[in-house]
Amino acid sequence: MSLHARKIDGVPEETARVARAAFPKGRLALVSVMQFAKGLSDRQAADAVRGRLD
């Protein structure tokens, strides 16, 4: 998975609120934002993170 700059209209407020509540120190919130931006399913996002940790 590579990131290419692209304009997004913004993260929905509910998504941002849930990410902040679940990860108040940031950590995996970035994964949630990238998942939204790239249109990945939960499984695809988990696989991408797992691949980076290997």
PyRosetta script that sets phi, psi and omega in degrees:
from pyrosetta import init, pose_from_sequence

init()
pose = pose_from_sequence("MSLHARKIDGVPEETARVARAAFPKGRLALVSVMQFAKGLSDRQAADAVRGRLD")
pose.set_psi(1, 123.8)
pose.set_omega(1, 175.3)
pose.set_phi(2, -119.6)
pose.set_psi(2, 148.4)
pose.set_omega(2, -179.0)
pose.set_phi(3, -99.2)
pose.set_psi(3, 129.2)
pose.set_omega(3, 175.3)
pose.set_phi(4, -118.1)
pose.set_psi(4, 138.8)
pose.set_omega(4, -179.4)
pose.set_phi(5, -62.3)
pose.set_psi(5, 131.8)
pose.set_omega(5, 174.0)
pose.set_phi(6, -154.1)
pose.set_psi(6, 150.4)
pose.set_omega(6, -178.6)
pose.set_phi(7, -81.8)
pose.set_psi(7, 130.5)
pose.set_omega(7, 172.6)
pose.set_phi(8, -118.5)
pose.set_psi(8, 154.6)
pose.set_omega(8, -177.0)
pose.set_phi(9, -74.6)
pose.set_psi(9, -6.3)
pose.set_omega(9, -179.1)
pose.set_phi(10, 118.1)
pose.set_psi(10, 158.4)
pose.set_omega(10, 178.5)
pose.set_phi(11, -83.3)
pose.set_psi(11, 132.2)
pose.set_omega(11, 178.0)
pose.set_phi(12, -55.2)
pose.set_psi(12, 143.5)
pose.set_omega(12, -176.7)
pose.set_phi(13, -57.3)
pose.set_psi(13, -39.5)
pose.set_omega(13, 179.6)
pose.set_phi(14, -63.6)
pose.set_psi(14, -40.3)
pose.set_omega(14, 177.5)
pose.set_phi(15, -62.9)
pose.set_psi(15, -44.7)
pose.set_omega(15, 178.8)
pose.set_phi(16, -62.9)
pose.set_psi(16, -42.4)
pose.set_omega(16, -179.2)
pose.set_phi(17, -63.0)
pose.set_psi(17, -45.1)
pose.set_omega(17, 179.9)
pose.set_phi(18, -64.5)
pose.set_psi(18, -42.2)
pose.set_omega(18, 179.2)
pose.set_phi(19, -62.0)
pose.set_psi(19, -42.9)
pose.set_omega(19, 178.8)
pose.set_phi(20, -66.0)
pose.set_psi(20, -38.7)
pose.set_omega(20, -179.9)
pose.set_phi(21, -68.8)
pose.set_psi(21, -40.2)
pose.set_omega(21, -177.9)
pose.set_phi(22, -75.5)
pose.set_psi(22, -34.1)
pose.set_omega(22, -175.7)
pose.set_phi(23, -133.9)
pose.set_psi(23, 73.0)
pose.set_omega(23, -174.5)
pose.set_phi(24, -61.2)
pose.set_psi(24, -21.7)
pose.set_omega(24, 179.4)
pose.set_phi(25, -97.6)
pose.set_psi(25, 11.5)
pose.set_omega(25, 178.5)
pose.set_phi(26, 95.2)
pose.set_psi(26, -82.7)
pose.set_omega(26, 179.9)
pose.set_phi(27, 30.9)
pose.set_psi(27, -100.5)
pose.set_omega(27, -173.5)
pose.set_phi(28, -85.3)
pose.set_psi(28, 0.0)
pose.set_omega(28, 177.6)
pose.set_phi(29, -60.5)
pose.set_psi(29, -34.0)
pose.set_omega(29, 178.6)
pose.set_phi(30, -61.0)
pose.set_psi(30, -37.2)
pose.set_omega(30, 178.2)
pose.set_phi(31, -61.5)
pose.set_psi(31, -42.3)
pose.set_omega(31, 179.4)
pose.set_phi(32, -62.6)
pose.set_psi(32, -41.6)
pose.set_omega(32, 179.4)
pose.set_phi(33, -65.8)
pose.set_psi(33, -45.3)
pose.set_omega(33, 179.2)
pose.set_phi(34, -64.3)
pose.set_psi(34, -37.2)
pose.set_omega(34, 177.8)
pose.set_phi(35, -59.9)
pose.set_psi(35, -45.7)
pose.set_omega(35, 178.7)
pose.set_phi(36, -63.7)
pose.set_psi(36, -47.2)
pose.set_omega(36, -176.1)
pose.set_phi(37, -62.9)
pose.set_psi(37, -37.3)
pose.set_omega(37, -177.8)
pose.set_phi(38, -91.6)
pose.set_psi(38, -6.1)
pose.set_omega(38, 179.7)
pose.set_phi(39, 68.9)
pose.set_psi(39, 37.0)
pose.set_omega(39, -178.0)
pose.set_phi(40, -90.0)
pose.set_psi(40, 147.6)
pose.set_omega(40, 172.6)
pose.set_phi(41, -74.8)
pose.set_psi(41, 168.9)
pose.set_omega(41, 177.2)
pose.set_phi(42, -57.5)
pose.set_psi(42, -43.5)
pose.set_omega(42, -179.3)
pose.set_phi(43, -62.7)
pose.set_psi(43, -45.2)
pose.set_omega(43, -179.8)
pose.set_phi(44, -63.4)
pose.set_psi(44, -41.4)
pose.set_omega(44, 179.1)
pose.set_phi(45, -65.4)
pose.set_psi(45, -42.7)
pose.set_omega(45, 178.7)
pose.set_phi(46, -62.7)
pose.set_psi(46, -42.5)
pose.set_omega(46, 178.4)
pose.set_phi(47, -63.3)
pose.set_psi(47, -39.5)
pose.set_omega(47, -180.0)
pose.set_phi(48, -64.7)
pose.set_psi(48, -43.7)
pose.set_omega(48, 179.5)
pose.set_phi(49, -66.5)
pose.set_psi(49, -44.3)
pose.set_omega(49, 180.0)
pose.set_phi(50, -60.3)
pose.set_psi(50, -40.2)
pose.set_omega(50, 178.1)
pose.set_phi(51, -63.3)
pose.set_psi(51, -35.4)
pose.set_omega(51, 179.3)
pose.set_phi(52, -73.2)
pose.set_psi(52, -31.3)
pose.set_omega(52, -179.3)
pose.set_phi(53, -75.7)
pose.set_psi(53, -25.4)
pose.set_omega(53, 178.6)
pose.set_phi(54, -66.6)
pose.dump_pdb("model.pdb")
